[in-house]
Amino acid sequence: MPDFAPEQFRSYLLLLARMRLDPRLRGKLDASDIVQQTLLEAHQGQDQFRGQSVAEQAAWLRQILARNLANVLRDLGRAKRDIDRELHASSAQLEDFLIADQSSPSQNVERQERAIRLAVALEELPASQREAVVLRHFHGSSLVEIAEQLGTTTAAVTGLLHRGLKNLRERLRELE
């Protein structure tokens, strides 16, 4: 079994949290706080982890993150959602962004590693580029919607997306 190191999943969990949190809640919730709580709980409960692989560690951490997101949204008085299912869907969406569905154990591990590299690379983008890329490619927001969310013009959003994707590709090449 690989060493138990939940911290290596920080960027991955942060991306999943950002994908699940409605951007309109940005002023009330900070995804990094939820991820920090998730990593703290994982560290405290590491003796409860029974998995053997990196993919199983990621799945276990996603479950903790889903529970923490559900608790935060419930505390905000939001309608209860099936966060676990949505988080699993987000994870699948992130993995689909990288490569087509694969089924062998080694391919699943490779897919999980690529998802983590993508999350790390996204985290290293400037905040405005990262936000534009996440809103466009993970939330499916239009250029107009992104411009409204970021308080800028659609032309500026186009530039952010272009630079963000270019920087993302370069960073992913460096991480391989």
MARKE-808339 format. One record per residue (C-alpha): x, y, z. Coordinates in Angstrom, 2 decimals. Example, Ala and Ser with C-alpha at 12.3 -4.5 7.8 and 13.67 -1.06 7.14 Angstrom:
<rs>
{{12.30,-4.50,7.80}}
{{13.67,-1.06,7.14}}
</rs>
This chain:
<rs>
{{0.00,0.00,0.00}}
{{1.27,3.51,-0.72}}
{{2.08,5.74,2.24}}
{{-0.96,7.40,3.75}}
{{-0.49,11.03,2.70}}
{{-3.81,12.85,2.33}}
{{-2.01,16.19,1.87}}
{{-0.97,15.12,-1.64}}
{{-4.67,15.32,-2.58}}
{{-5.16,18.95,-1.47}}
{{-5.31,20.44,-4.97}}
{{-7.54,17.63,-6.21}}
{{-10.00,18.08,-3.33}}
{{-9.91,21.85,-3.74}}
{{-10.86,21.54,-7.39}}
{{-13.72,19.16,-6.56}}
{{-14.97,21.52,-3.84}}
{{-14.84,24.50,-6.19}}
{{-16.72,22.53,-8.82}}
{{-19.52,21.68,-6.38}}
{{-19.90,25.03,-4.67}}
{{-22.16,27.47,-6.43}}
{{-20.00,30.49,-7.37}}
{{-22.68,32.75,-5.87}}
{{-21.79,31.32,-2.45}}
{{-18.19,32.48,-2.79}}
{{-18.68,35.27,-0.25}}
{{-20.12,32.88,2.33}}
{{-17.99,29.78,1.79}}
{{-14.33,29.18,1.13}}
{{-13.55,25.89,-0.58}}
{{-10.07,25.84,0.96}}
{{-11.59,25.86,4.47}}
{{-13.72,22.83,3.62}}
{{-10.71,21.02,2.15}}
{{-8.63,21.86,5.23}}
{{-11.34,20.36,7.44}}
{{-11.42,17.29,5.20}}
{{-7.67,16.78,5.45}}
{{-7.77,17.26,9.22}}
{{-10.50,14.64,9.56}}
{{-8.58,12.28,7.26}}
{{-5.45,12.67,9.35}}
{{-7.35,12.11,12.58}}
{{-9.15,9.08,11.16}}
{{-6.30,7.54,9.15}}
{{-6.54,4.35,11.22}}
{{-10.05,3.88,9.74}}
{{-8.76,3.85,6.15}}
{{-8.74,0.28,4.85}}
{{-7.77,0.81,1.23}}
{{-4.66,-0.33,-0.57}}
{{-4.23,2.09,-3.45}}
{{-3.98,5.76,-4.32}}
{{-7.38,5.50,-6.05}}
{{-8.92,4.12,-2.84}}
{{-7.34,6.96,-0.83}}
{{-8.83,9.48,-3.26}}
{{-12.26,7.83,-3.02}}
{{-12.12,7.83,0.79}}
{{-11.14,11.52,0.83}}
{{-13.95,12.35,-1.63}}
{{-16.42,10.74,0.80}}
{{-15.14,12.90,3.67}}
{{-15.26,15.99,1.42}}
{{-18.81,15.15,0.34}}
{{-19.92,14.86,3.96}}
{{-18.27,18.18,4.85}}
{{-19.84,19.92,1.85}}
{{-23.26,18.53,2.77}}
{{-22.86,19.76,6.34}}
{{-21.83,23.25,5.24}}
{{-24.67,23.54,2.74}}
{{-27.15,22.26,5.30}}
{{-25.84,24.80,7.80}}
{{-26.44,27.54,5.25}}
{{-30.07,26.46,5.03}}
{{-29.76,25.21,1.46}}
{{-31.99,22.43,0.24}}
{{-30.39,19.10,0.96}}
{{-28.65,17.70,-2.10}}
{{-27.09,14.38,-2.75}}
{{-23.57,15.79,-2.52}}
{{-21.95,12.37,-2.56}}
{{-23.51,11.58,-5.95}}
{{-22.66,15.03,-7.30}}
{{-19.09,14.80,-6.06}}
{{-18.72,11.42,-7.70}}
{{-20.11,12.95,-10.89}}
{{-17.63,15.83,-10.59}}
{{-14.79,13.40,-10.17}}
{{-15.93,11.50,-13.25}}
{{-16.27,14.78,-15.15}}
{{-12.73,15.74,-14.16}}
{{-11.41,12.35,-15.22}}
{{-13.33,12.50,-18.52}}
{{-11.70,15.86,-19.16}}
{{-8.34,14.11,-19.10}}
{{-8.95,10.82,-20.94}}
{{-11.69,8.50,-22.09}}
{{-13.14,5.97,-19.65}}
{{-10.75,3.09,-19.01}}
{{-11.33,-0.05,-17.05}}
{{-8.13,-1.84,-16.03}}
{{-6.76,-1.23,-12.52}}
{{-3.53,0.25,-13.88}}
{{-5.49,2.54,-16.18}}
{{-7.70,3.64,-13.26}}
{{-4.61,4.49,-11.22}}
{{-3.16,6.41,-14.16}}
{{-6.45,8.29,-14.61}}
{{-6.49,9.19,-10.90}}
{{-2.88,10.41,-11.10}}
{{-3.74,12.57,-14.12}}
{{-6.71,14.05,-12.28}}
{{-4.42,14.97,-9.40}}
{{-1.87,16.53,-11.79}}
{{-4.67,18.54,-13.43}}
{{-5.83,19.79,-10.05}}
{{-2.26,20.78,-9.10}}
{{-1.77,22.57,-12.42}}
{{-5.11,24.40,-12.06}}
{{-4.19,25.49,-8.56}}
{{-1.01,27.10,-9.89}}
{{-2.86,29.27,-12.41}}
{{-3.55,32.90,-11.52}}
{{-6.87,33.04,-9.66}}
{{-8.82,34.79,-12.43}}
{{-7.62,32.32,-15.09}}
{{-8.39,29.35,-12.83}}
{{-11.86,30.67,-12.04}}
{{-12.64,31.27,-15.73}}
{{-11.44,27.77,-16.72}}
{{-13.37,26.06,-13.91}}
{{-16.56,28.01,-14.63}}
{{-16.36,27.32,-18.37}}
{{-15.14,23.73,-18.48}}
{{-16.52,22.26,-15.26}}
{{-19.65,24.32,-14.63}}
{{-20.47,24.81,-18.32}}
{{-20.99,28.55,-17.85}}
{{-21.29,30.80,-20.90}}
{{-18.87,33.65,-21.54}}
{{-21.57,36.12,-20.49}}
{{-22.21,34.24,-17.23}}
{{-18.48,34.09,-16.48}}
{{-18.12,37.81,-17.18}}
{{-20.95,38.52,-14.73}}
{{-19.43,36.25,-12.07}}
{{-15.98,37.83,-12.44}}
{{-17.24,41.38,-12.90}}
{{-15.53,41.85,-16.26}}
{{-16.25,41.83,-20.00}}
{{-16.70,38.83,-22.28}}
{{-13.59,39.94,-24.20}}
{{-11.60,39.81,-20.96}}
{{-13.04,36.36,-20.20}}
{{-11.97,35.15,-23.64}}
{{-8.44,36.31,-22.89}}
{{-8.48,34.69,-19.44}}
{{-9.63,31.40,-20.94}}
{{-7.05,31.51,-23.73}}
{{-4.16,32.29,-21.35}}
{{-5.48,29.92,-18.70}}
{{-5.72,26.93,-21.04}}
{{-2.31,27.72,-22.56}}
{{-0.73,27.95,-19.09}}
{{-2.56,24.81,-18.02}}
{{-1.23,22.81,-20.97}}
{{2.32,24.04,-20.30}}
{{2.10,23.20,-16.61}}
{{0.71,19.72,-17.32}}
{{3.64,19.04,-19.66}}
{{6.01,20.06,-16.86}}
{{4.28,17.76,-14.37}}
{{4.52,14.64,-16.58}}
</rs>
